[in-house]
């Protein structure tokens, strides 16, 4: 995440603090990110902003909102933008049924760890860093080790996509970036939402 004007660094977290946060929010941070957080803990430069998770649990509601934002954004697109992931099965006619089925299917995907702002990472060190807003995903770095400013999605030839192997999220990224091309092999993964 590099030097950012919206971020300040605090002393690192303990392993016990990280274990507690993982347990409370139902996620598994990649080992590399845990190691970073034990050395330096990024916090918002201004108080009362929710751009970074509060793993010390001073603002559990704000942190939960960040953890849940990727799923909440997709559910918004299911409800309002006609988004549907075909692997979820037949698209129900009733909006409430669509949202309920999508919520159940998304509960099977790995919970992503928020890094800050719209940046998220899967549970393993080789996970790409995803920038996520609703069904729109971008990969600014192919892994945590590539932050800041390392190779991103533009450095991966299309035939090597999806980038990374994070269940659901890597394919959703491929659909978000390439699915609008009719000849793309990712075009049939979903409909709507973009």
mmCIF file of the C-alpha atoms, coordinates in Angstrom:
data_MODEL
# 
_entry.id   MODEL 
# 
loop_
_atom_site.group_PDB 
_atom_site.id 
_atom_site.type_symbol 
_atom_site.label_atom_id 
_atom_site.label_alt_id 
_atom_site.label_comp_id 
_atom_site.label_asym_id 
_atom_site.label_entity_id 
_atom_site.label_seq_id 
_atom_site.pdbx_PDB_ins_code 
_atom_site.Cartn_x 
_atom_site.Cartn_y 
_atom_site.Cartn_z 
_atom_site.occupancy 
_atom_site.B_iso_or_equiv 
_atom_site.pdbx_formal_charge 
_atom_site.auth_seq_id 
_atom_site.auth_comp_id 
_atom_site.auth_asym_id 
_atom_site.auth_atom_id 
_atom_site.pdbx_PDB_model_num 
ATOM 1   C CA . UNK A 1 1   ? 0.000   0.000   0.000   1.00 0.00 ? 1   UNK A CA 1 
ATOM 2   C CA . UNK A 1 2   ? 3.104   2.152   0.181   1.00 0.00 ? 2   UNK A CA 1 
ATOM 3   C CA . UNK A 1 3   ? 3.209   5.704   1.430   1.00 0.00 ? 3   UNK A CA 1 
ATOM 4   C CA . UNK A 1 4   ? -0.334  6.994   1.515   1.00 0.00 ? 4   UNK A CA 1 
ATOM 5   C CA . UNK A 1 5   ? -1.544  10.332  2.856   1.00 0.00 ? 5   UNK A CA 1 
ATOM 6   C CA . UNK A 1 6   ? -4.648  8.650   4.326   1.00 0.00 ? 6   UNK A CA 1 
ATOM 7   C CA . UNK A 1 7   ? -2.589  6.245   6.459   1.00 0.00 ? 7   UNK A CA 1 
ATOM 8   C CA . UNK A 1 8   ? -0.402  6.364   9.542   1.00 0.00 ? 8   UNK A CA 1 
ATOM 9   C CA . UNK A 1 9   ? 1.477   3.438   11.079  1.00 0.00 ? 9   UNK A CA 1 
ATOM 10  C CA . UNK A 1 10  ? 1.068   2.282   14.659  1.00 0.00 ? 10  UNK A CA 1 
ATOM 11  C CA . UNK A 1 11  ? 3.044   -0.378  16.541  1.00 0.00 ? 11  UNK A CA 1 
ATOM 12  C CA . UNK A 1 12  ? 2.345   -3.875  15.312  1.00 0.00 ? 12  UNK A CA 1 
ATOM 13  C CA . UNK A 1 13  ? -0.341  -6.228  16.531  1.00 0.00 ? 13  UNK A CA 1 
ATOM 14  C CA . UNK A 1 14  ? 0.302   -9.287  18.676  1.00 0.00 ? 14  UNK A CA 1 
ATOM 15  C CA . UNK A 1 15  ? -0.389  -12.799 17.429  1.00 0.00 ? 15  UNK A CA 1 
ATOM 16  C CA . UNK A 1 16  ? -3.192  -13.004 20.010  1.00 0.00 ? 16  UNK A CA 1 
ATOM 17  C CA . UNK A 1 17  ? -4.804  -9.825  18.623  1.00 0.00 ? 17  UNK A CA 1 
ATOM 18  C CA . UNK A 1 18  ? -4.621  -11.236 15.110  1.00 0.00 ? 18  UNK A CA 1 
ATOM 19  C CA . UNK A 1 19  ? -6.067  -14.595 16.209  1.00 0.00 ? 19  UNK A CA 1 
ATOM 20  C CA . UNK A 1 20  ? -8.937  -12.805 17.949  1.00 0.00 ? 20  UNK A CA 1 
ATOM 21  C CA . UNK A 1 21  ? -9.686  -10.636 14.904  1.00 0.00 ? 21  UNK A CA 1 
ATOM 22  C CA . UNK A 1 22  ? -9.669  -13.655 12.590  1.00 0.00 ? 22  UNK A CA 1 
ATOM 23  C CA . UNK A 1 23  ? -12.044 -15.486 14.903  1.00 0.00 ? 23  UNK A CA 1 
ATOM 24  C CA . UNK A 1 24  ? -14.455 -12.574 15.339  1.00 0.00 ? 24  UNK A CA 1 
ATOM 25  C CA . UNK A 1 25  ? -14.655 -11.730 11.635  1.00 0.00 ? 25  UNK A CA 1 
ATOM 26  C CA . UNK A 1 26  ? -14.486 -15.301 10.300  1.00 0.00 ? 26  UNK A CA 1 
ATOM 27  C CA . UNK A 1 27  ? -11.497 -14.804 8.035   1.00 0.00 ? 27  UNK A CA 1 
ATOM 28  C CA . UNK A 1 28  ? -7.974  -16.123 7.587   1.00 0.00 ? 28  UNK A CA 1 
ATOM 29  C CA . UNK A 1 29  ? -5.332  -13.523 6.908   1.00 0.00 ? 29  UNK A CA 1 
ATOM 30  C CA . UNK A 1 30  ? -2.486  -14.625 4.667   1.00 0.00 ? 30  UNK A CA 1 
ATOM 31  C CA . UNK A 1 31  ? 0.684   -15.400 6.679   1.00 0.00 ? 31  UNK A CA 1 
ATOM 32  C CA . UNK A 1 32  ? 2.624   -12.599 4.967   1.00 0.00 ? 32  UNK A CA 1 
ATOM 33  C CA . UNK A 1 33  ? -0.033  -10.016 5.907   1.00 0.00 ? 33  UNK A CA 1 
ATOM 34  C CA . UNK A 1 34  ? -0.054  -11.275 9.491   1.00 0.00 ? 34  UNK A CA 1 
ATOM 35  C CA . UNK A 1 35  ? 3.730   -10.845 9.564   1.00 0.00 ? 35  UNK A CA 1 
ATOM 36  C CA . UNK A 1 36  ? 3.422   -7.277  8.257   1.00 0.00 ? 36  UNK A CA 1 
ATOM 37  C CA . UNK A 1 37  ? 0.751   -6.435  10.816  1.00 0.00 ? 37  UNK A CA 1 
ATOM 38  C CA . UNK A 1 38  ? 2.967   -7.641  13.690  1.00 0.00 ? 38  UNK A CA 1 
ATOM 39  C CA . UNK A 1 39  ? 5.566   -5.088  12.632  1.00 0.00 ? 39  UNK A CA 1 
ATOM 40  C CA . UNK A 1 40  ? 3.422   -2.094  11.597  1.00 0.00 ? 40  UNK A CA 1 
ATOM 41  C CA . UNK A 1 41  ? -0.296  -1.530  11.823  1.00 0.00 ? 41  UNK A CA 1 
ATOM 42  C CA . UNK A 1 42  ? -1.850  0.829   9.213   1.00 0.00 ? 42  UNK A CA 1 
ATOM 43  C CA . UNK A 1 43  ? -4.526  3.128   10.601  1.00 0.00 ? 43  UNK A CA 1 
ATOM 44  C CA . UNK A 1 44  ? -6.465  6.009   9.052   1.00 0.00 ? 44  UNK A CA 1 
ATOM 45  C CA . UNK A 1 45  ? -4.623  9.332   9.166   1.00 0.00 ? 45  UNK A CA 1 
ATOM 46  C CA . UNK A 1 46  ? -7.822  10.996  10.339  1.00 0.00 ? 46  UNK A CA 1 
ATOM 47  C CA . UNK A 1 47  ? -9.910  9.713   13.205  1.00 0.00 ? 47  UNK A CA 1 
ATOM 48  C CA . UNK A 1 48  ? -13.489 8.600   12.595  1.00 0.00 ? 48  UNK A CA 1 
ATOM 49  C CA . UNK A 1 49  ? -12.834 7.312   9.088   1.00 0.00 ? 49  UNK A CA 1 
ATOM 50  C CA . UNK A 1 50  ? -13.373 3.694   8.165   1.00 0.00 ? 50  UNK A CA 1 
ATOM 51  C CA . UNK A 1 51  ? -10.862 3.243   5.379   1.00 0.00 ? 51  UNK A CA 1 
ATOM 52  C CA . UNK A 1 52  ? -8.760  0.674   7.277   1.00 0.00 ? 52  UNK A CA 1 
ATOM 53  C CA . UNK A 1 53  ? -9.924  -2.226  9.428   1.00 0.00 ? 53  UNK A CA 1 
ATOM 54  C CA . UNK A 1 54  ? -9.494  -1.856  13.178  1.00 0.00 ? 54  UNK A CA 1 
ATOM 55  C CA . UNK A 1 55  ? -8.054  -5.222  14.150  1.00 0.00 ? 55  UNK A CA 1 
ATOM 56  C CA . UNK A 1 56  ? -7.643  -3.970  17.746  1.00 0.00 ? 56  UNK A CA 1 
ATOM 57  C CA . UNK A 1 57  ? -11.445 -3.941  17.876  1.00 0.00 ? 57  UNK A CA 1 
ATOM 58  C CA . UNK A 1 58  ? -11.916 -0.293  18.804  1.00 0.00 ? 58  UNK A CA 1 
ATOM 59  C CA . UNK A 1 59  ? -14.479 -0.119  15.971  1.00 0.00 ? 59  UNK A CA 1 
ATOM 60  C CA . UNK A 1 60  ? -15.776 -3.641  15.369  1.00 0.00 ? 60  UNK A CA 1 
ATOM 61  C CA . UNK A 1 61  ? -18.835 -2.382  13.446  1.00 0.00 ? 61  UNK A CA 1 
ATOM 62  C CA . UNK A 1 62  ? -16.658 -0.426  11.024  1.00 0.00 ? 62  UNK A CA 1 
ATOM 63  C CA . UNK A 1 63  ? -14.307 -3.355  10.575  1.00 0.00 ? 63  UNK A CA 1 
ATOM 64  C CA . UNK A 1 64  ? -17.211 -5.744  10.011  1.00 0.00 ? 64  UNK A CA 1 
ATOM 65  C CA . UNK A 1 65  ? -18.566 -3.327  7.381   1.00 0.00 ? 65  UNK A CA 1 
ATOM 66  C CA . UNK A 1 66  ? -15.200 -3.456  5.569   1.00 0.00 ? 66  UNK A CA 1 
ATOM 67  C CA . UNK A 1 67  ? -15.033 -7.266  5.815   1.00 0.00 ? 67  UNK A CA 1 
ATOM 68  C CA . UNK A 1 68  ? -18.581 -7.605  4.479   1.00 0.00 ? 68  UNK A CA 1 
ATOM 69  C CA . UNK A 1 69  ? -18.302 -4.916  1.774   1.00 0.00 ? 69  UNK A CA 1 
ATOM 70  C CA . UNK A 1 70  ? -17.389 -7.251  -1.142  1.00 0.00 ? 70  UNK A CA 1 
ATOM 71  C CA . UNK A 1 71  ? -20.410 -9.497  -0.534  1.00 0.00 ? 71  UNK A CA 1 
ATOM 72  C CA . UNK A 1 72  ? -22.692 -6.561  0.257   1.00 0.00 ? 72  UNK A CA 1 
ATOM 73  C CA . UNK A 1 73  ? -21.653 -4.872  -3.000  1.00 0.00 ? 73  UNK A CA 1 
ATOM 74  C CA . UNK A 1 74  ? -22.376 -7.998  -5.029  1.00 0.00 ? 74  UNK A CA 1 
ATOM 75  C CA . UNK A 1 75  ? -25.757 -8.407  -3.360  1.00 0.00 ? 75  UNK A CA 1 
ATOM 76  C CA . UNK A 1 76  ? -26.505 -4.794  -4.299  1.00 0.00 ? 76  UNK A CA 1 
ATOM 77  C CA . UNK A 1 77  ? -25.723 -5.648  -7.914  1.00 0.00 ? 77  UNK A CA 1 
ATOM 78  C CA . UNK A 1 78  ? -27.911 -8.769  -7.719  1.00 0.00 ? 78  UNK A CA 1 
ATOM 79  C CA . UNK A 1 79  ? -30.786 -6.681  -6.388  1.00 0.00 ? 79  UNK A CA 1 
ATOM 80  C CA . UNK A 1 80  ? -30.419 -3.493  -8.433  1.00 0.00 ? 80  UNK A CA 1 
ATOM 81  C CA . UNK A 1 81  ? -28.220 -4.200  -11.475 1.00 0.00 ? 81  UNK A CA 1 
ATOM 82  C CA . UNK A 1 82  ? -29.456 -7.609  -12.615 1.00 0.00 ? 82  UNK A CA 1 
ATOM 83  C CA . UNK A 1 83  ? -26.133 -9.308  -11.802 1.00 0.00 ? 83  UNK A CA 1 
ATOM 84  C CA . UNK A 1 84  ? -26.248 -13.094 -11.702 1.00 0.00 ? 84  UNK A CA 1 
ATOM 85  C CA . UNK A 1 85  ? -23.388 -15.606 -11.409 1.00 0.00 ? 85  UNK A CA 1 
ATOM 86  C CA . UNK A 1 86  ? -24.384 -18.622 -13.477 1.00 0.00 ? 86  UNK A CA 1 
ATOM 87  C CA . UNK A 1 87  ? -22.695 -21.172 -11.181 1.00 0.00 ? 87  UNK A CA 1 
ATOM 88  C CA . UNK A 1 88  ? -25.238 -20.201 -8.507  1.00 0.00 ? 88  UNK A CA 1 
ATOM 89  C CA . UNK A 1 89  ? -27.893 -22.029 -10.516 1.00 0.00 ? 89  UNK A CA 1 
ATOM 90  C CA . UNK A 1 90  ? -31.080 -20.830 -12.168 1.00 0.00 ? 90  UNK A CA 1 
ATOM 91  C CA . UNK A 1 91  ? -31.798 -17.175 -11.528 1.00 0.00 ? 91  UNK A CA 1 
ATOM 92  C CA . UNK A 1 92  ? -34.990 -16.890 -9.443  1.00 0.00 ? 92  UNK A CA 1 
ATOM 93  C CA . UNK A 1 93  ? -37.658 -14.531 -10.750 1.00 0.00 ? 93  UNK A CA 1 
ATOM 94  C CA . UNK A 1 94  ? -38.342 -12.823 -7.411  1.00 0.00 ? 94  UNK A CA 1 
ATOM 95  C CA . UNK A 1 95  ? -35.680 -10.317 -6.333  1.00 0.00 ? 95  UNK A CA 1 
ATOM 96  C CA . UNK A 1 96  ? -35.820 -11.461 -2.693  1.00 0.00 ? 96  UNK A CA 1 
ATOM 97  C CA . UNK A 1 97  ? -35.216 -15.063 -3.789  1.00 0.00 ? 97  UNK A CA 1 
ATOM 98  C CA . UNK A 1 98  ? -32.292 -13.986 -5.995  1.00 0.00 ? 98  UNK A CA 1 
ATOM 99  C CA . UNK A 1 99  ? -30.685 -12.074 -3.131  1.00 0.00 ? 99  UNK A CA 1 
ATOM 100 C CA . UNK A 1 100 ? -31.241 -14.965 -0.714  1.00 0.00 ? 100 UNK A CA 1 
ATOM 101 C CA . UNK A 1 101 ? -29.733 -17.542 -3.056  1.00 0.00 ? 101 UNK A CA 1 
ATOM 102 C CA . UNK A 1 102 ? -26.796 -15.257 -3.903  1.00 0.00 ? 102 UNK A CA 1 
ATOM 103 C CA . UNK A 1 103 ? -26.165 -14.656 -0.187  1.00 0.00 ? 103 UNK A CA 1 
ATOM 104 C CA . UNK A 1 104 ? -26.132 -18.410 0.465   1.00 0.00 ? 104 UNK A CA 1 
ATOM 105 C CA . UNK A 1 105 ? -23.725 -19.061 -2.423  1.00 0.00 ? 105 UNK A CA 1 
ATOM 106 C CA . UNK A 1 106 ? -21.427 -16.181 -1.444  1.00 0.00 ? 106 UNK A CA 1 
ATOM 107 C CA . UNK A 1 107 ? -21.212 -17.607 2.087   1.00 0.00 ? 107 UNK A CA 1 
ATOM 108 C CA . UNK A 1 108 ? -19.291 -20.507 0.487   1.00 0.00 ? 108 UNK A CA 1 
ATOM 109 C CA . UNK A 1 109 ? -16.618 -18.193 -0.984  1.00 0.00 ? 109 UNK A CA 1 
ATOM 110 C CA . UNK A 1 110 ? -13.552 -17.334 1.099   1.00 0.00 ? 110 UNK A CA 1 
ATOM 111 C CA . UNK A 1 111 ? -13.936 -14.255 3.272   1.00 0.00 ? 111 UNK A CA 1 
ATOM 112 C CA . UNK A 1 112 ? -11.447 -11.697 1.977   1.00 0.00 ? 112 UNK A CA 1 
ATOM 113 C CA . UNK A 1 113 ? -9.229  -9.678  4.298   1.00 0.00 ? 113 UNK A CA 1 
ATOM 114 C CA . UNK A 1 114 ? -9.540  -5.911  3.875   1.00 0.00 ? 114 UNK A CA 1 
ATOM 115 C CA . UNK A 1 115 ? -6.170  -4.195  3.565   1.00 0.00 ? 115 UNK A CA 1 
ATOM 116 C CA . UNK A 1 116 ? -7.528  -0.658  3.312   1.00 0.00 ? 116 UNK A CA 1 
ATOM 117 C CA . UNK A 1 117 ? -9.976  1.326   1.218   1.00 0.00 ? 117 UNK A CA 1 
ATOM 118 C CA . UNK A 1 118 ? -11.217 -1.095  -1.500  1.00 0.00 ? 118 UNK A CA 1 
ATOM 119 C CA . UNK A 1 119 ? -8.181  -3.417  -1.370  1.00 0.00 ? 119 UNK A CA 1 
ATOM 120 C CA . UNK A 1 120 ? -8.682  -7.044  -0.322  1.00 0.00 ? 120 UNK A CA 1 
ATOM 121 C CA . UNK A 1 121 ? -6.679  -10.242 -0.298  1.00 0.00 ? 121 UNK A CA 1 
ATOM 122 C CA . UNK A 1 122 ? -7.555  -13.926 -0.067  1.00 0.00 ? 122 UNK A CA 1 
ATOM 123 C CA . UNK A 1 123 ? -6.316  -16.264 2.668   1.00 0.00 ? 123 UNK A CA 1 
ATOM 124 C CA . UNK A 1 124 ? -3.012  -17.329 1.068   1.00 0.00 ? 124 UNK A CA 1 
ATOM 125 C CA . UNK A 1 125 ? 0.188   -15.430 0.323   1.00 0.00 ? 125 UNK A CA 1 
ATOM 126 C CA . UNK A 1 126 ? -0.166  -16.056 -3.402  1.00 0.00 ? 126 UNK A CA 1 
ATOM 127 C CA . UNK A 1 127 ? -3.569  -14.361 -3.530  1.00 0.00 ? 127 UNK A CA 1 
ATOM 128 C CA . UNK A 1 128 ? -3.827  -11.368 -5.816  1.00 0.00 ? 128 UNK A CA 1 
ATOM 129 C CA . UNK A 1 129 ? -4.687  -8.041  -4.249  1.00 0.00 ? 129 UNK A CA 1 
ATOM 130 C CA . UNK A 1 130 ? -8.215  -7.236  -5.390  1.00 0.00 ? 130 UNK A CA 1 
ATOM 131 C CA . UNK A 1 131 ? -9.651  -3.758  -5.651  1.00 0.00 ? 131 UNK A CA 1 
ATOM 132 C CA . UNK A 1 132 ? -13.386 -4.375  -5.279  1.00 0.00 ? 132 UNK A CA 1 
ATOM 133 C CA . UNK A 1 133 ? -16.419 -2.170  -5.760  1.00 0.00 ? 133 UNK A CA 1 
ATOM 134 C CA . UNK A 1 134 ? -19.564 -4.250  -6.233  1.00 0.00 ? 134 UNK A CA 1 
ATOM 135 C CA . UNK A 1 135 ? -19.055 -6.594  -9.234  1.00 0.00 ? 135 UNK A CA 1 
ATOM 136 C CA . UNK A 1 136 ? -16.161 -4.489  -10.530 1.00 0.00 ? 136 UNK A CA 1 
ATOM 137 C CA . UNK A 1 137 ? -12.780 -5.979  -9.625  1.00 0.00 ? 137 UNK A CA 1 
ATOM 138 C CA . UNK A 1 138 ? -9.282  -4.880  -10.575 1.00 0.00 ? 138 UNK A CA 1 
ATOM 139 C CA . UNK A 1 139 ? -5.941  -6.404  -9.544  1.00 0.00 ? 139 UNK A CA 1 
ATOM 140 C CA . UNK A 1 140 ? -3.387  -3.694  -8.730  1.00 0.00 ? 140 UNK A CA 1 
ATOM 141 C CA . UNK A 1 141 ? -0.823  -6.293  -7.527  1.00 0.00 ? 141 UNK A CA 1 
ATOM 142 C CA . UNK A 1 142 ? -0.535  -10.000 -8.312  1.00 0.00 ? 142 UNK A CA 1 
ATOM 143 C CA . UNK A 1 143 ? 0.321   -10.754 -4.673  1.00 0.00 ? 143 UNK A CA 1 
ATOM 144 C CA . UNK A 1 144 ? 0.990   -9.014  -1.372  1.00 0.00 ? 144 UNK A CA 1 
ATOM 145 C CA . UNK A 1 145 ? 4.710   -9.273  -2.096  1.00 0.00 ? 145 UNK A CA 1 
ATOM 146 C CA . UNK A 1 146 ? 4.149   -7.130  -5.195  1.00 0.00 ? 146 UNK A CA 1 
ATOM 147 C CA . UNK A 1 147 ? 2.827   -4.174  -3.181  1.00 0.00 ? 147 UNK A CA 1 
ATOM 148 C CA . UNK A 1 148 ? 3.452   -1.317  -3.729  1.00 0.00 ? 148 UNK A CA 1 
ATOM 149 C CA . UNK A 1 149 ? 3.583   -0.771  -7.432  1.00 0.00 ? 149 UNK A CA 1 
ATOM 150 C CA . UNK A 1 150 ? 4.532   -4.283  -8.474  1.00 0.00 ? 150 UNK A CA 1 
ATOM 151 C CA . UNK A 1 151 ? 3.082   -6.183  -11.399 1.00 0.00 ? 151 UNK A CA 1 
ATOM 152 C CA . UNK A 1 152 ? -0.680  -6.112  -11.650 1.00 0.00 ? 152 UNK A CA 1 
ATOM 153 C CA . UNK A 1 153 ? -3.249  -7.528  -14.016 1.00 0.00 ? 153 UNK A CA 1 
ATOM 154 C CA . UNK A 1 154 ? -1.851  -5.683  -17.025 1.00 0.00 ? 154 UNK A CA 1 
ATOM 155 C CA . UNK A 1 155 ? 1.287   -7.857  -16.766 1.00 0.00 ? 155 UNK A CA 1 
ATOM 156 C CA . UNK A 1 156 ? -0.605  -11.155 -17.099 1.00 0.00 ? 156 UNK A CA 1 
ATOM 157 C CA . UNK A 1 157 ? -1.428  -12.359 -20.617 1.00 0.00 ? 157 UNK A CA 1 
ATOM 158 C CA . UNK A 1 158 ? -5.131  -13.082 -21.097 1.00 0.00 ? 158 UNK A CA 1 
ATOM 159 C CA . UNK A 1 159 ? -4.484  -16.770 -21.734 1.00 0.00 ? 159 UNK A CA 1 
ATOM 160 C CA . UNK A 1 160 ? -3.103  -17.029 -18.146 1.00 0.00 ? 160 UNK A CA 1 
ATOM 161 C CA . UNK A 1 161 ? -6.295  -15.684 -16.555 1.00 0.00 ? 161 UNK A CA 1 
ATOM 162 C CA . UNK A 1 162 ? -7.952  -16.048 -14.107 1.00 0.00 ? 162 UNK A CA 1 
ATOM 163 C CA . UNK A 1 163 ? -5.250  -14.412 -12.027 1.00 0.00 ? 163 UNK A CA 1 
ATOM 164 C CA . UNK A 1 164 ? -4.675  -16.339 -8.833  1.00 0.00 ? 164 UNK A CA 1 
ATOM 165 C CA . UNK A 1 165 ? -6.683  -19.230 -7.494  1.00 0.00 ? 165 UNK A CA 1 
ATOM 166 C CA . UNK A 1 166 ? -8.945  -17.617 -4.908  1.00 0.00 ? 166 UNK A CA 1 
ATOM 167 C CA . UNK A 1 167 ? -12.226 -19.512 -5.263  1.00 0.00 ? 167 UNK A CA 1 
ATOM 168 C CA . UNK A 1 168 ? -14.956 -17.394 -6.846  1.00 0.00 ? 168 UNK A CA 1 
ATOM 169 C CA . UNK A 1 169 ? -13.093 -14.075 -6.522  1.00 0.00 ? 169 UNK A CA 1 
ATOM 170 C CA . UNK A 1 170 ? -10.426 -14.826 -9.167  1.00 0.00 ? 170 UNK A CA 1 
ATOM 171 C CA . UNK A 1 171 ? -13.104 -15.838 -11.684 1.00 0.00 ? 171 UNK A CA 1 
ATOM 172 C CA . UNK A 1 172 ? -15.283 -12.848 -10.795 1.00 0.00 ? 172 UNK A CA 1 
ATOM 173 C CA . UNK A 1 173 ? -12.281 -10.623 -11.513 1.00 0.00 ? 173 UNK A CA 1 
ATOM 174 C CA . UNK A 1 174 ? -11.819 -12.284 -14.912 1.00 0.00 ? 174 UNK A CA 1 
ATOM 175 C CA . UNK A 1 175 ? -15.501 -11.743 -15.702 1.00 0.00 ? 175 UNK A CA 1 
ATOM 176 C CA . UNK A 1 176 ? -15.347 -8.112  -14.537 1.00 0.00 ? 176 UNK A CA 1 
ATOM 177 C CA . UNK A 1 177 ? -12.365 -7.354  -16.749 1.00 0.00 ? 177 UNK A CA 1 
ATOM 178 C CA . UNK A 1 178 ? -12.929 -9.590  -19.780 1.00 0.00 ? 178 UNK A CA 1 
ATOM 179 C CA . UNK A 1 179 ? -16.523 -10.830 -19.613 1.00 0.00 ? 179 UNK A CA 1 
ATOM 180 C CA . UNK A 1 180 ? -17.872 -7.954  -21.711 1.00 0.00 ? 180 UNK A CA 1 
ATOM 181 C CA . UNK A 1 181 ? -15.965 -9.349  -24.719 1.00 0.00 ? 181 UNK A CA 1 
ATOM 182 C CA . UNK A 1 182 ? -18.271 -11.823 -26.467 1.00 0.00 ? 182 UNK A CA 1 
ATOM 183 C CA . UNK A 1 183 ? -15.371 -13.962 -27.583 1.00 0.00 ? 183 UNK A CA 1 
ATOM 184 C CA . UNK A 1 184 ? -13.891 -14.143 -24.077 1.00 0.00 ? 184 UNK A CA 1 
ATOM 185 C CA . UNK A 1 185 ? -14.093 -17.506 -22.348 1.00 0.00 ? 185 UNK A CA 1 
ATOM 186 C CA . UNK A 1 186 ? -15.262 -15.599 -19.266 1.00 0.00 ? 186 UNK A CA 1 
ATOM 187 C CA . UNK A 1 187 ? -18.282 -14.007 -20.957 1.00 0.00 ? 187 UNK A CA 1 
ATOM 188 C CA . UNK A 1 188 ? -20.622 -16.806 -19.932 1.00 0.00 ? 188 UNK A CA 1 
ATOM 189 C CA . UNK A 1 189 ? -19.769 -16.775 -16.220 1.00 0.00 ? 189 UNK A CA 1 
ATOM 190 C CA . UNK A 1 190 ? -22.359 -14.152 -15.308 1.00 0.00 ? 190 UNK A CA 1 
ATOM 191 C CA . UNK A 1 191 ? -24.843 -11.650 -16.587 1.00 0.00 ? 191 UNK A CA 1 
ATOM 192 C CA . UNK A 1 192 ? -25.520 -8.023  -15.754 1.00 0.00 ? 192 UNK A CA 1 
ATOM 193 C CA . UNK A 1 193 ? -23.848 -5.928  -13.109 1.00 0.00 ? 193 UNK A CA 1 
ATOM 194 C CA . UNK A 1 194 ? -21.157 -4.252  -15.210 1.00 0.00 ? 194 UNK A CA 1 
# 
